[in-house]
Amino acid sequence: MGLISQHSIDDVIRANDIVDVVSRYVRLEKKSGINLFGLCPFHDEKTPSFSVVPSKQIFYCFGCHKGGNVIKFIQEIEHLSYPEAIRLLADQAGVVLDEDESDGQWKIKRERRQQALAALLEAGRYYYSMLESQEGRSARDYLARRGVDRVIYRTFGLGFAPDRWDDLFQHLKSKGFDESAMTDAGLIRRSIKDTWIDFFRGRVMFPVIDAQGRILAFGGRRIGDDGPKYINSPETLVYQKGKHLFGWPQAQRARSEEMIVVEGYMDVIALARADVKNAVAPLGTALTPYQAQLLGRTARRVLILFDSDRAGTEAALRAHEILRQAKVSVRFVLLDGAKDPDDYLNRFGKGRLVAALAESLDVTGYRLALLEQEQKEIPLLPVNETRNRALSVLAEEPDGVTREIYARRLGERWRLSPKTILEEVERRRTQRRDDDKMNAKAEGYRDSRLPKGEMRLRQRQLQIQKSEENHAINLLALLVTTPSLIKEQPRIDEAMLEGFSISSSVRNMLLSENTRMPLQQADFSPGVLRKLASSVIDSANEGTLTTATFLSRVDQLDVQREYTETELDAQRDDTGTEEDDIAEDIELLRRMFLRAIRTFDKMRMNTEKKRRLYKRELMTMRAERWENNASILNDRGYEMEISGQKENANRVYSKAAELIMAAQIMRTILQGEQ
């Protein structure tokens, strides 16, 4: 299987009417002139907010904000990858897919990945059969002592690795797998005697399963006393621990607006024992930005439920910061009187555990509760020290109403008036603001010591890039709503330039064919937007561009990224990568495009108004491109100047000045036409 061609994807979209496909999963009713509505299948709701637009062949939920074309719907509802969703719809509609098999290296990597995944699946079956066998009695007894019955261990696909050197290795060989597939899967390793041995031995096995139901890795918990308590699969061709969560497919099936993040495998299992099925755990590492983004796309709120010891609470606060940066709503659960969810469930029962989840705390409440807990556990801790730390915590709370609420609670506990507490908190906030100002001045002083103008140029370049991206999104969204706009050309002639005192080179730049031609791929900055624009411009010229096919091109960007992903696996770490950022950027682009398309539809502009807006956006983007190029040239000229190439630097500065002049005149012309 290779990269599916774009024309095949368009054929799949045309062959699968979104109303027919969605109606297999959602009961749709007509509530407006053009849209159909139903209860969203991606989150719980009582009032329908899930809409389908037949004319555009797209869906959108006003509650959870999921949206896209028919492929995206199948991808989300069936938990499939983008190519898998395309193939499913193609099979249903009888569409023959055209796939590019020309890349030999890619084919080899693809086959290796498939073999590794097949080996992992067979390993999962083998481990499960061992758990169910007579030999797995010790593992079943261990699970029974932990309160895990057969229903739960089947739900999570648990298994048992016998305590022998090469049982799995021999089993997989008998099934036709070679050593390469097993090592790619992280299932075997070389012994000190240079023989192949199983990576996991004498352990209860926890499979790591992705949203598509594929086993990617394992975690193993020892039953006896030898060796580390837990070991986890190494990172492999198919598995990066910072990108996945244990219990993810089971939690998704719960279809809750809330996700609970716990520390380990058995914590997820403990919550499942209490019929709490929306829990997940990081995989032997701290929560990563990628995992935070994953949670944010699925849940409206995340509860952090980590161990109550110092290491657990510190990890919880770090996880909160990562989730906050990902703009995810976060609350904490503090289990008083127990170390972890499993311990709490065994001591106090299911009812108390469920009640504790309902009594979650915000970050300020959590930090104050930790201080109170610490005071109880260490009676000799000076009360004044605890109070001082509590006041500092309260001073960091940005919301005034929340500060007042906690001030009243602390006042009751300390027998002080809330007013006295708030006055001290405000004093600390003022002091902190003054300190921040002083630090900002010091930072500004350091910036002032940079080479002259360098900081200003950097900031301006960032502003231009951000603005240019917005114009690019508007241009493409307008083109999607009215593909005939692709023929439009900016109108600049000699008469418009009368009254401007400009050089012949600036005049030639403004009147050149490059300035007055229709939208081109080169109008976009290198990167995902330029790739997308190239495909969209071709489709618009061919007359095949629709909202649904446009969104498929956005999704295809992410697929193309995945095909080169294995080359970067070895360079990844758990703190996030450039490739992860690109994936997040593509998801952001999808949302921004949907928003822009809806906005233009609501404006109900006639064709002439759209033409004027389109031309203005195109001319503005070209002006900003000139400014961006001028900024780059000024940087280059500065480097030449300080290296003694003054004459060359002046020529570069002169070219930059011409670009800026041309951009300013273009903007002046635009203002005159408004």
Secondary structure by P-SEA (a helix, b strand, c coil): cccccaaaaaaaaaaccaaaaaaacccccccccccccccccccccccccccccccccccccccccccccaaaaaaaaacccaaaaaaaaaaaabbbbbbbcccaaaaaaaaaaaaaaaaaaaaaaaaaaaaacccaaaaaaaaaaacccaaaaaaabbbbbcccccaaaaaaaaacccaaaaaaacccccccccbbbbcccccbbbbbcccccccccbbbbbcccccccbbbbcccccccccccccaaaaaaaacccbbbbbccaaaaaaaaaaccccbbbcccccccaaaaaaaaacccbbbbbccccaaaaaaaaaaaaaaaaabbbbbbbbbcccccaaaaaacccaaaaaaaaaacccaaaaaaaaaaaaaaacccccaaaaaaaaaaaaaacccaaaaaaaaaaaaaaacccaaaaaaaaaaaaaaaaaaaaaaaaaaaaaaaacccaaaaaaaaaaaaaaaaaaaaaaaaaaaaaccccccbbbbbcccccccccccaaaaaaaaccccccccccccccccaaaaaaaaaaaaaaaccccaaaaaaaaaaaaaaaaaacccccccccccccaaaaaaaaaaaaaaaaaaaaaaaaaacccaaaaaaaaaaaaaaaaaaaaaaaaaaaaaaaaaaaaacaaaaaaaaaaaaaaaaaaaaaaaaaaaaac
